[in-house]
Amino acid sequence: MIPTTPVTVKDGVANPAPLGLCAFGMTTVLLNIHNAGFFELNAMILSMGLFYGGLAQIVAGIIEAEKNNTFGLTAFTSYGFFWLSLVGLLVIPKLGWAAKPSELAMCCYLGIWGLFTFCLFFGTLKLSRALQFVFASLTILFFLLVWGDATGDNSIKHLAGYEGIICGLSAIYTGIAVLLNEVYGKIVMPIGTVVKK
């Protein structure tokens, strides 16, 4: 489960949150370095999307189910399948299995993920400030990408890339913070624990 304070594993199941957050964060950073215009879309990004952003997050989500954490299950498995579907959108047309999605189709795709992320943001209000930042910045990222596709304006796409790098780095920070806080049994890297009432 995604903890808000350092915890000791008592149920025999390791905390999958660091894996899921780092998988999401690292893949997001690399894709958005491309979106910011630094290098072309290539096999490195597709491989990260398939194996770390995709499969590793799905594994993390399944482990969250073992820990009875519905939020973690929903978030990690959903974003894992987001990465797999994004790779599919890029690769399937190249294989000739279906037509490349239009700009309108991509706006719909990114928009529905933005709406989903916005809804999940409200769950983070009971978790930690760090997760609030991750989900808020991810919501902004999706809608910047929609705006970029809707207008065809590369400057907006590049802006989305820079914002996505910040989003990804915040997820990496949160994942490493959760990991180190558990290892040391104290707050090593603060995540802004929300006091539950």
Summary of the structure (lengths in Angstrom):
residues: 197
radius of gyration: 16.9
end to end distance: 18.6
largest distance: 54.3
contacts: 648
relative contact order: 0.18
helix: 74%
strand: 1%
